[in-house]
Amino acid sequence: MQVSLQINARWIITVTPDDRVLEHHAIIIQDDTIIDMLPQDQSSQYTPTELLTFNHHAVVPGFINAHTHAAMSLLKGLADDLPLDQWLNEHIWPAESALVEEPFVRDGSELAIAEMIRGGTTCFNDMYFFIDQTAAAASHIGIRASIGIPVIDFPTRWAKDLNEYITKGLAVHERFHSDELLTFTFAPHAPYTVSDESLKTLQPIMDELGLAMHMHLHETENEVQQSLQTHGMSPIQRLNNLALLSPDFMAVHMTSLSDTDIQLLAKHQTHVIHCPESNLKLASGICPTTALLANQINVAIGTDGSASNNDLDMLGEARTAALIAKGSTLQADSLPAKQALRMATINGAKALGLDKKIGSLEVGKQADMFAINLDSIETQPVYDVISTLIYSASRSQISDVWVAGKRLMQDHKLITIDESALIEKIKRWQGKINPFHHHPTKAV
């Protein structure tokens, strides 16, 4: 049988429900879909147009970065080591209000996508402005993306009021509707920047178009305390009263949670997007992943934006998620490596409603995956390949990446992005952004 592609790998990490690892197997791909996985010595029935052999690599489902602000990659390192309020109000928002236009979002998105592909990310869930630029960049480069239609109760360079946010967002949704790699969500910024009235306006549109919602929630203890003072309830309880908590809701950050909050999430099968490194860097708190998982709540992983991380490294994020779960609960068996990998892959697919298509390597699913070379000093010996991946490997060992069967990186080189031209563009941006740079005083 003639097929598009056969990949022979030392290991195939499937991320199926039984966490199966296949050794010395072949993945058979026809166009964009996996049609078979079988021992290499039994694969002679297939005649591939392209045959690739990875004798020292694991092939892994592509990472799903479940929360990003891609264009903010241009602001990475701009205002580090500051408290969240000061970071946002004195540095990030002033820089954005001066600079964020179509070229900023287009070039910043391209930079983010390039970094994500190099780190094995094949799908990202974004929240930002000028979403036509991010959608166009993702579509042109060939990465899978979920584009958040922004909603915020004050004017920005993208829109002046609720009606314009919705109208402009839906026009972009319509424009890219036929692109199979792009999906859309509504992305109201946060409970303290979006009113009950605005949220109520979105609900019927979401129902009509089948769109999910993606929102910053319980990012800090301060946010929760302010909500208790203003509304007499936590932000989660407020959203529950608005009937927004559901399997179509993605709650991002979730650091300060009561038992009541957790019970509401479990009851409504709401997804949690954990951004461990951004929350650590901004001292926002720690998401109680162990308690959430114990209540059968789906937890996925996002990097947040590069302005508060400062990278888009999902492999590093999965490791950090595993380590802080152990450190914060004082339980070494909290969030094991297999669970961390699930959170970075299939759980993100579930949150985005894409788990029938992506998130694991199974027959019938899209061929979104990466190959990582484990034959290096840092990752030898290999006793358990998933533990080696999560605790020892680094993203620099990822050599090849595919989305929907199309190779986007070959032997560490990006195929659909001109790397040197991109770096030149970003250096020009640095000159424009530099006046907003926070120069921290030297520690005494």
N, C-alpha and C positions, 0 to 999 in steps of 0.2 A: 504493500500500500504506500503510495506516494504521500509524504507529509512535509510540512514546512521546516520543522526544526526538531532535532533530537539532541537532548543534553544528557550526557553521561556524567554522573557526579559521584564523588566518594560518599557523600551523605545527602539525603534529601530530608529536610526538617519540615514535616507536613503541616504542623499545627492543627491536626484533626483532633476531635474530642479525646482520643486516646493518646495524644502527643506522640504519635508514631514517628520514628526515624527510620528511613529506608537506607540501607547501605549498598553501594555498588549497583544502584538502580538507574534507569533512564526515564526522563520525562519526555513524552511525545506531544508535540504541539502542532496543531493545524490552525494556521492563521493566528487568531488571538486566543485560542482555547486549548486547555490541556485535554487531550483525548485518551491518554494512557500513561500509567506509571508501572514499570515492570523491571525485573532483573535485566541487567545489561546483556547477559548471555542468552536471553530469550527474546531479544528485540529485533531479530533478523527479518521479521515479517514487515518491518517498516523501511522505506527508502526515503531518508530525509534529504531535502534540498540542501540543508545545512546541518552538519554534525559537529557538535562541540563536546570536547572531553575535558572535564575538570577533575583530575585525579586527586587533588589536594584540597578541594573546595567543598564547602557545604552550600547547597542551594536552599534558600529560605524565602518564605512569602515576603513580598515587599512591605516595608514598614508603612503604617498609616499614621501620619502625624495629625492627630485629631483636633489640634487647636493651634493656629498660626495667625500672625499678622505679617504676611510675606514681605510686603513693601518696606516694613520697618527694618529690614536688613540694612538699609542705608544709614540707620541710626545706631548701629551696634557700636558700643563703646563710647557713645556720645556723653552720657551722664551716669557713670557708674558709682556704686557705693553710696547711694542716697536713699532716704526713706521714700516709700511709694508716693505719698502725697506731694512731696517736694520734687521728686523725679518727674512726675506727671505734670504738675502745675507750673513749675518753674523752667522746665527744660523740654520735655517731650511735646507737650501741647503747643508751646510757643514755636518750636521748630516746625511742627506739622502745619500750624496755621500760616506760617510764612512760605512753606515750600511744597506742600502736598498738592500737586496737579497731576495731570495725566503722565508726563514724562517720568516724574518721581516714582509713581506707582508701577509704571511699565518696567523701568530699569531695576527698581528695588525687588519687584517680583521675579524678574529674570535671575538676579543674584541669588535670591532665596531658593528658587527652583534648582539652579545649578548646584548649590550646596546640598540640597536635599537629595538629589539624584546621586551625587557622589557618596552620600551616606546611606544609600539603600532605601530611601523613602520613595514610594511609587504613587502615593495618594496623600493629599493634604486638605485640611478643612480650614478655610480662611475666613477672616473677619477684618475688613478694612473698607476704605473708600475707593472711588473710581474703579469699581469692580469689573467694568468692561476691560480695563487694562490687564488685570490679573487673569481674567478668563482668557483673553486673547493670548497672553504669554504662555499660559498652561497649554492651551490648545495647539499653539504653534510648536512648542517644544515636545509635546506628546506625553506629558505627565497627567495622571488622573487628579481631579480636584473637585472639591465641594466648595462652592463660592457662597459666602454669607452676604445676604442683602442687608446693609447696615441700617439701623434705626436708632436715632438718638434725639432727645428732646431739645436740642439747640442747633443753630445753623452751623454748617461747616462749609468748606470749599466744594463739597460734593452736592449738598442740598440745603435748602433754607428751612424746610419744615417737614412734618410727617408725611404729608401728601406727596411732596417731591421725592423724599427717600423711597417711598413705596413705588411711585410711578417710574422713577429712573431704574430702580432695581428690577422691577417686573419687565421693563423694556429689554434689559440685558438678559434676563432669564429667557425671554422670547427669542432673542437674537441667537443664543447658543443652544436652543432647545434640542436641536438635532445632533449635537456633538455628544457622542456616546461616552466620552471620558469626563464630561462635566455634569455635575448635579448642583442644585442650589438649596440653600436653607434661608430662613429669616434669621438675622443676627442682631437683635436688640442689644445694645452695649452692656447695660447693667441695671439692676433695680433702682439705683440712685440717679440714673440719667434717663430713665424711660418711665413714664407715668402709667398708672393703671389704664387710663383712657387709651393711650397709644397701644398698649399690649392688647386691649380688647379689640381694637381696630384690626390687628393682624390676624386674629384667630380665624375668622371666616375665610380670609384669603388663603391662609395655610391649608384649611380644610379643602377648599375648592381645588387648589393646585397640588395637594399632597406634599406640602413642604414641611420639613422639620424645623425646630427652633434651636438656636445655639447662643448661649448667653453667659457672660461672666456672672458668677453667683457665689456669695459667701467667700469672697477672696481674702478678706481680713476680718479679724475680730471687731475692728472699729466699724466696718460696714454693717455687721450684725447688730451692734449696740445702737447705732444710729437708727436702724430700721425699727428696733424695739421701742426707741423713744418716739419716733415719728408715727409709726403705724401700729404700735402695740403688739407686734409679732415679728418673727424672723422673716428674711426675704423669701425663704422656701415656703413658709406658711402663707405668706402673701400671694405667691404664685399659685399655691394650691387653691386658695380662695378664688382666684381668677380662672380656675380649671385648666391651667396651662401644664401642670406636671403630667407627663404621659410618656409612653415609649417613643414619642416623637420629640422629646425634649432632651437637649444635651446641656448639662450644668457644668460650667468650667471653673476650676480651682477648688472650691468646696473645702476650705481649710477649717472653718469653725462650725461644727455641727453638733447639735444636741441629739439625744436619743429619739426625740419626737421627729426631728428633721430626717434622720436616717429611716425611720419607719415610714414616713411619707414618700421618700424616694423609692423604698422597696415596694410599697403598696402600688405605686403608679408606674413601676418599672422604668423609672427615669435613669438616663445614662449619666455617668460622672466622667468628666475629662480631667485627669490628674496632670498638672504641670509642675513636677517636683523641683526642677532646677530654678525656674523663674520664681516660684514661691520661696525657695530658700534664699535666692539672691536678693529679693526685695524684702526679705524677712516678713513675709505675709502669713506664715504658718505652714502647717503640714496637713495634707489631706489624710484622714484616717482610713486608708485603703483596706487595712486588715478588717476593720469593723464593717465597712461597706461590702467587701467580698463575703464576709460571714453572713450577711443578710441577702446574698444572691443578687447584689446590685452590679450591673455591668460597668466596669471601670476601664476606660481607655487612657492612652497617654498622648499628651501634646507637648510641644516645646515652648509654646507661647511665642512671642516675637523675639527677634535677635536683639532688640534694644534692652531686653531684661533677662537675657539668658547666658551668654551671648553667642550661642550657636544653635544649629538646627539638627543636632546629632541624636537621632532616636535610639541608637545603640547605647550611647552614654546615658540617655534619659531613662531607659529601661533598667540599667544597672543602678542608677541613683534611686529609682523608685523601689527596687528590691532592698537596697541598703537602708534607706530611711524608714522603710516599714519595719525592718528588724530593730533599728536603733531606737525608734520611737515607742515600740511595744515591748522592748527588751525580750523579744522572742526570736531566736535565730532561725526558726522554721517559718516565720512570716514571709509571705510573698516569695516563694521559691523561683528559681530561674525560669522554669516552664511557665509559671503564671506571669512573670514579667514579660516574657516573649508574647504570650497571648494578649496581654494588655497593649502591646505595641503593634499587633497585627489584627487578629480576628475580632477582638473586642472593639477596636476602632471601626472595623467594617460593620459590626452590629449597630454601633451608635449612629453610623451614617445610613443605615438601612441597606447596606451593600454586601451583607455577609453571604448572600446566595451567589455573588459574583467574584468576590475577592476576600483576602484575609487568611487563606490557607491554600495549600497546594493539593488539589483534589481534581479528579476527572470531572469535566463539565465546567470548571471555573476558569476565569481569565488568567492568562499567563503573566501575572504581575509578580516579579521575583528578583532576587539578586544572588550573585555567587560571591562567597567570601573565602579567601585563601587562608586556611588554618595551618599551613606548613611553614610556620615562622617560629623564631625563638620564643616570642611572646605567647604563642598558643600551642606549644608542645610541652608535655605529651597531652593527648586527648583521651580522657576516660569517659566523659559524658559530653557529647558535642553541644548540647544546649547550655550546660553550665559553662563550657569553654567560650561559647558565643557571648553569653551575657556578662560573665565575670572577667574574662581575659582578653577578648578580641577588641580591636578598635576599628573605627569606620575606615581608616586608611587601608585596611586589608580587603575591603570590598572592591572587586575588580570589574564586575559586569552587572548591568541592571536592565531589566526588561519591563515594559508596561504593555499589556494586551499583546504580548508576543513580539513586540518591536523593541529592538535593543537601543537603549538610550545612552549606555556607557559600555565601552569595549576596552578591556585591559586598561582601566583607570582613565580612559580618555572619553570626554563627553562627545557624543555624535551629533546632537541636534542643537548644540550651543557653541558659538565661537568663543572659547575661553579667553584668549588674549584681548579680543575686542571688548568683551564684557569687563575685564579688569581695567582697561583704559577708560571706559565709560564711568566706572565706579570711582576712579581717581579724580575725574572731573567733578563728580558729585561731592567728593570730600571737600574740595575747595569751597563749594557753595555752602556746605553744612557747617564747616569749621567754626564760624562765628558763634554758633550755639553750643559749642563744646564746653562742658563743665570741667574746670581745672581744679581737682581736689587739692586742698591744702596738705602739705606734707605732715605726716604723723611726727609728733615730737618724740 
